[in-house]
Amino acid sequence: MLLNLMSPLVNPAAPFRFRLVCPRRAALWPPAAAKLDEACRLPALAPLANVPDVLDLWIAWNDSGLGVRGIARGVGTSRWCQPTRPEDSDGLHLWIATRPTGDSHRAGRYCRRLAFLPTGGGRMADQAVAVAAAIPRTSEVPAELPPGAVSIAGKLTADGWQIDAFVSAAALPGWDPADIPRLGFCAALVDRKLGRVPFCAPPEYPWDGDPTTWAELELAS
């Protein structure tokens, strides 16, 4: 059967249920001490979704939360980052479900979307900042993101940016890795020139609000 990658009704990654290993690491923050090595690097799934391969991701966990690193390549140094408009802002966007069901097409109170912006924070708006963002068509909004629940550092590079973040358990409603050692997970690069570049689905597909399109992270020991 021929697959039309241009169709917004067909997800080329749909035949696959991605289960990715998220290693445990003792240190997740600060970035200089974090042990996000190559074993923490997620595979590049962009070719399956027919999107530009411009984002590298690393992720690890321990009982206190998640450590994340994102590096954008080939997107230049001009950024549009507005913390008051996180859904549209350039940066790394994550969708995390702490209690994935695999069958609900609408996000609920255990689903959190975070926007990691390389600029827009601080008195001069030149520092990285993390803000909660809305998930479309959610059935139940999660609790507000507590102040200080996410630590973030960022820098611009010659052709993009790098973001390091620690997402504490307080930022993740329903976080309980002892009983539920897996997470629903989606990521996307948002860029004014490239648009929205998702981790494992075509841009036209409703991955930003449908948890059944997300991958699964296995919280490995």
Buried (B, 14 or more C-beta within 10 A) or exposed (E): EEEEEEEEEEBBBEEEEBEBEBBBBEEBBEBEEBBBEEEBBBEBBBEBBBBBEBBBBBBBBBEBBBBBBBBBBEBBEEBBBBBEEBBEBBBBBBBBBBBBEEEBEBBBBBBBBBBBBBBBBEEEEBBBBBBBBEBEEBEEEBEEBEEEBBBBBBEBEEEBBBBBBBBBBBBBBBBEBEEBBBBBBBBBBBBBEBEBBBBBBBBBBBBBBBBBBBBBBEBBE
